[in-house]
Amino acid sequence: MRGNFAALVLILVGAAFLVSNLGWLNFSMLEVLRVWWPVVLIVLGVAMFLMPRDKFDNSDKR
């Protein structure tokens, strides 16, 4: 599941934009982003914290 986190987020954001553009739900995506943008930073930080360390470590371990 950890490797698919970014894909899942992109799918959910895309679906939210699609639902908004089709008029199925009446809300402004810009208003949602204006208010909730800090959540993106929090989610990215938590995702980086939970990822295995070797994904972010670029040093050679020879």
Buried (B, 14 or more C-beta within 10 A) or exposed (E): EEEEBEEEBEEEEEEBEEEBEEEEEEEEEEEEEEEEEEEEEEEEEEEEEEEEEEEEEEEEEE
